Amino acid sequence: MLRFHIITIFPEMFSSPLSHSILKKAQEKGMISVGLSDLRGYTTDRHRTTDDYPYGGGQGMVMKPEPLVAAIEDARQISRKPRVILLTPRGRVFDQAEASRLAQEEELVLICGRYEGVDERVSSFVDDELSIGDYTLSGGELAALVIIDCVTRLIPGVLGNVKSPQEDSFSTGLLEYPQYTRPEEFRGMKVPEILLSGDHMKINKWRREMSLKLTAERRPDLINKQQSSEEEIKLRQVHPTRLYAALLHYPVYDKNGRVVTTAVTNMDIHDIARSARTYGLRGFYVVTSVKALQKLAQKIITHWETGYGSEYNHTRKEALARVRLKDTLDDVIIDVERECGEKPRLVMTSARSGKGRTPFGEARNMLEKEPSVPFLLLFGTGWGLTDAVLADSNYILEPIEGGTDYNHLSVRSAAAIILDRLLGKQ
Ligand SMILES: C[S@@+](CC[C@H](N)C(=O)[O-])C[C@H]1O[C@@H](n2cnc3c(N)ncnc32)[C@H](O)[C@@H]1O
């Protein structure tokens, strides 16, 4: 039995999550127990004060040390071997490996902060400080519930099927493979043949491959930690990067060298989306701030995503699912940063040769060597990207040379050739 002991000023927040599903059953089966200490019970003044103004001034209130430490000391008295954890955004980030470690404990005391956090001196009375992720919650109660849920499902016997927690995303160090249930065909999309084959060796192999592929596409940071066979290393190389592409309709030059906005075209969106899907790009942005053009682009995407087109041809749908519309290049950069946790390096493409161009081979090596760094390939429309974009770019790729004096590839052709040079099998 693993005992959780929560110290909080809002014990009522726990009642609903603890009285449903897995957590309810785990308590009924005697596999966990959850005790709640109302922090106000450890105050000594008439108003049951748990917070006060911060020394040095500043926003908000800080939780006082006396009631918190009294509650911790009480918990240590009652239990033989409690592990006392302060929930704080400054803590080590809680993950599946940490959950497995905590599932071995006998008693976990989880301290929920509120307001601007807790008095620094409380840290001396705890064994550990944990955060549930890089964002700020209003209080530690939801963080405590996340930890209780995640740890409880790892206790043997809590889940009906003993194997399933080991197959979940993160337990293997990878994201989980895609799951399907009935019906066999839904809106034109079929369950992969192999899952209907009954051949469990093949199914397991397919699942492992899909896990690796998905993890490489979405979380290359996880896959780099993996120890794996040669076959798996090959698989990783299929989608090794955090590469994005953006097709800019502004700011670009027209043939007279003026900075203009160009029109969105159906074919560019389709073809670059299909190339992006083929070469495993994480996203393809279409950039225009003209609302009418955005509407048109959205119409094209929706037709293939949810309209008639999605049933007619779902491989096209799969490609268009990666298209994202943005007003400006800055919006694209913000979006990639939000997804990857850091700003992308900008890789501009140009039909013009010039100083400091990065050869394709060098760029390819860079992508391979730094799979966790986001890169954003910039493609221009009209007569090419402006000097302002060039000034902001980290790299400018060498132009594609056809060996003749004609140098007018369409942007969708150039995009396909460049993606092949950067990511295609050699
Ligand atoms: C509004 S937060 C305090 C944030 C604090 N001023 C800071 O910037 O670190 C109030 C309480 O919510 C809890 N909390 C907020 N975000 C959390 C996270 N990511 N993981 C765990 N606990 C969190 C902590 O108990 C924290 O003391």
The ligand as a MOL file (V3000), in Angstrom:
LIG
                    3D

  0  0  0     0  0            999 V3000
M  V30 BEGIN CTAB
M  V30 COUNTS 27 29 0 0 0
M  V30 BEGIN ATOM
M  V30 1 C 1.2840 30.6180 -8.7800 0
M  V30 2 S 2.3570 29.3240 -8.3060 0 CHG=1
M  V30 3 C 3.7730 30.1920 -7.7260 0
M  V30 4 C 4.7160 30.5200 -8.8270 0
M  V30 5 C 5.9870 31.1880 -8.3450 0
M  V30 6 N 5.7650 32.5950 -8.1360 0
M  V30 7 C 7.0810 30.9890 -9.3900 0
M  V30 8 O 7.1730 31.8130 -10.3080 0
M  V30 9 O 7.7870 29.9870 -9.3210 0 CHG=-1
M  V30 10 C 1.6150 28.7320 -6.8210 0
M  V30 11 C 1.9120 27.3120 -6.4920 0
M  V30 12 O 1.4190 26.4510 -7.5180 0
M  V30 13 C 2.1870 25.2630 -7.5820 0
M  V30 14 N 2.6840 25.1080 -8.9480 0
M  V30 15 C 2.5800 26.0120 -9.9480 0
M  V30 16 N 3.1050 25.5450 -11.0830 0
M  V30 17 C 3.5610 24.3160 -10.8220 0
M  V30 18 C 4.2290 23.3290 -11.5890 0
M  V30 19 N 4.5340 23.5120 -12.8610 0
M  V30 20 N 4.5480 22.1450 -10.9740 0
M  V30 21 C 4.2660 21.9360 -9.6700 0
M  V30 22 N 3.6430 22.8500 -8.9010 0
M  V30 23 C 3.3030 24.0110 -9.4520 0
M  V30 24 C 3.3150 25.4090 -6.5740 0
M  V30 25 O 2.9330 24.7030 -5.4000 0
M  V30 26 C 3.3640 26.9110 -6.3440 0
M  V30 27 O 3.8740 27.2290 -5.0710 0
M  V30 END ATOM
M  V30 BEGIN BOND
M  V30 1 1 1 2
M  V30 2 1 2 3
M  V30 3 1 2 10
M  V30 4 1 3 4
M  V30 5 1 4 5
M  V30 6 1 5 6
M  V30 7 1 5 7
M  V30 8 2 7 8
M  V30 9 1 7 9
M  V30 10 1 10 11
M  V30 11 1 11 12
M  V30 12 1 11 26
M  V30 13 1 12 13
M  V30 14 1 13 14
M  V30 15 1 13 24
M  V30 16 1 14 15
M  V30 17 1 14 23
M  V30 18 2 15 16
M  V30 19 1 16 17
M  V30 20 1 17 18
M  V30 21 2 17 23
M  V30 22 1 18 19
M  V30 23 2 18 20
M  V30 24 1 20 21
M  V30 25 2 21 22
M  V30 26 1 22 23
M  V30 27 1 24 25
M  V30 28 1 24 26
M  V30 29 1 26 27
M  V30 END BOND
M  V30 END CTAB
M  END
